[in-house]
Amino acid sequence: MNIFLSGNDLQKHLRAQCYSEQIRKQIFESTAHVKNPKHQLAIQVILWQNKIFFDPSSSIINIPPQLAIRTGDHPPIYSKQYPASYKDQDIKFQETQKLLERGQIEESTSPWS
């Protein structure tokens, strides 16, 4: 059984035992170029606080996408279109067509669209 004299000792133990070797390696390699030990430790503390960014395992989001935005009985907001050159309009049209073809967007007949 381990006895920890301070919260810092506990943190060191948890980092050594509970997190993947890949995370530890990435954090230590990211700070290896810092020569001042105090600065290196300060940066490592920040990196450990954000360790999720160094986790190479893929994350899974178990939230279904929102399919509708509830607008209640509010009427659509009208705003004037921004002027755009024919070239810009053509680029926007082509990009929209690409999104439609890939199934990333779909056509809508909503008064809000």
C-alpha positions in Angstrom: 0.0 0.0 0.0 1.3 3.5 -0.9 1.2 6.4 1.5 1.2 9.8 0.0 2.6 12.7 2.0 1.2 15.3 -0.3 -1.2 15.8 -3.1 1.8 16.3 -5.4 3.0 12.7 -4.5 -0.4 11.4 -5.3 -0.4 13.2 -8.6 3.0 11.8 -9.5 1.8 8.3 -8.6 -1.4 8.6 -10.7 0.6 9.9 -13.7 3.0 7.0 -13.5 0.3 4.3 -12.9 -3.0 5.4 -14.3 -2.2 7.1 -17.7 -1.0 5.5 -20.8 2.7 5.4 -21.6 1.9 7.3 -24.8 0.5 10.3 -22.9 3.5 10.4 -20.5 6.0 10.1 -23.4 4.3 12.8 -25.4 4.2 15.2 -22.5 7.8 14.6 -21.6 9.0 14.8 -25.2 7.1 18.1 -25.6 9.0 19.7 -22.8 12.4 18.1 -23.3 13.7 21.2 -25.0 13.0 23.5 -22.0 16.3 23.8 -20.1 15.1 25.5 -16.9 13.7 22.7 -14.7 11.1 25.1 -13.0 9.8 26.2 -16.4 9.8 22.6 -17.7 7.7 21.5 -14.6 5.3 24.4 -15.0 4.7 23.5 -18.6 4.3 19.9 -17.8 1.6 20.8 -15.1 -0.3 22.6 -17.8 0.0 19.8 -20.3 -1.1 17.2 -17.6 -4.2 19.4 -16.9 -5.0 19.0 -20.7 -3.8 15.4 -21.0 -6.9 14.5 -23.0 -5.3 16.3 -26.0 -2.4 13.8 -25.9 -4.5 10.7 -25.7 -4.1 8.8 -29.0 -7.1 6.6 -28.5 -10.1 7.6 -30.5 -13.0 9.1 -28.6 -16.6 8.2 -29.2 -19.4 10.7 -29.0 -22.6 8.9 -28.0 -25.0 11.9 -28.6 -27.3 11.7 -31.6 -27.2 14.7 -33.9 -29.9 17.3 -33.5 -32.3 17.0 -36.4 -34.4 20.0 -35.9 -34.1 23.4 -34.3 -37.3 24.3 -32.3 -38.4 27.8 -33.3 -41.8 27.7 -31.8 -44.2 30.1 -33.5 -41.6 32.7 -34.1 -41.5 34.0 -37.7 -38.3 33.7 -39.7 -35.8 36.5 -39.4 -35.4 38.4 -42.7 -32.0 39.7 -43.6 -30.9 41.1 -46.9 -28.4 39.0 -48.9 -24.8 40.3 -49.1 -23.7 41.4 -52.5 -21.4 39.0 -54.2 -19.7 38.8 -57.6 -20.8 36.2 -60.1 -17.5 34.4 -59.4 -18.2 34.3 -55.7 -21.7 33.1 -56.3 -20.5 30.4 -58.6 -17.9 29.2 -55.9 -20.6 29.1 -53.2 -22.9 27.2 -55.6 -20.2 24.6 -56.4 -19.3 24.1 -52.7 -23.0 23.7 -51.8 -23.4 21.1 -54.6 -20.4 19.2 -53.2 -21.9 19.2 -49.7 -25.3 18.0 -51.2 -23.6 15.2 -53.1 -21.7 14.0 -50.1 -24.9 14.0 -48.0 -23.5 16.5 -45.5 -26.5 18.8 -46.1 -29.9 18.4 -47.6 -32.3 20.6 -49.4 -35.0 22.3 -47.3 -38.3 24.0 -47.9 -38.5 25.5 -44.5 -39.3 29.3 -44.3 -36.2 29.5 -42.1 -33.8 28.1 -44.8 
